Amino acid sequence: MSSAIGRKLEYRCDSARLVGHYCTSGSPGARPGVVVVHDAFGVSEHIKHIAERVSGLGYAALAADLWGDGAQLRDESEIGPAIGRLAGDRKTWMGRLRAAREMLAAQDGVDASKVAFIGYCFGGASVLEYLRTVGGVRGVVSFHAGLDLVAPDWSNAPAGGMALVLTGAEDPLAPPAALQALQQGMTSADVNWEVHIHGHTRHGFTNPNADRANKPNVIAYNAQSDRRSWDAMSRFLHEAFAG
């Protein structure tokens, strides 16, 4: 397989200009597509690298832009309000995810019938909320999501779907009660779900830069959990697309 080819990809949702990062291996033939949903920091170099790794698995990948204009947030004074604005306007939040899905599906060489989502932190909550409210994708993979952002009512969720939830046993943003409520909600919606709880693991465990936050009791990189969760995601996507 040839190396990944990455490029900026602009698209719109209502009046918002969104700037994603699109990657494909360049090998011939239609392939499934994976929307990669960023953490609170935006479409950073770290997220672009993840999209490139996903494309190396044989998929087309689009690192979606939720903030608009490709903005990258670096300060907590920006991050909290940005998350609050989207969480308080779920039509816009889900609309931007839907726009990313449609843009990815429209690319040459993408099998529009085979699209999945993966997301990190805020993106991890985003993909679960998309499954709860929109659906219509082969599956979603949620890495260390802040589960308080996922609404608890799954009574009107689209039936079916697949979900893999990857979380840390010591993640304060995914306490046991919230995780249990999520599982119950997904069960009620007939979601084919799977949860992996990584021991001795906190929030943000897939990001090698997590330790820079200097909050070791909240957020910390864990190389073993990072590796194992990537392997689990790879297996899950293979099954979701094959099914």
Secondary structure, 3 states (H helix, E strand, C coil): CCCCEEEEEEEEECCEEEEEEEEECCCCCCEEEEEEECCCCECCHHHHHHHHHHHHCCCEEEEECCCCCCCECCCHHHHHHHHHHHHCCHHHHHHHHHHHHHHHHCCCCEEEEEEEEEEECHHHHHHHHHHHHCCCCCCEEEECCCHHHCCCCCCCCCCCCEEEEEEECCCCCCCHHHHHHHHHHHHHCCCEEEEEEECCCCECCCCCCHHHHCCCCCECCCHHHHHHHHHHHHHHHHHHHHC
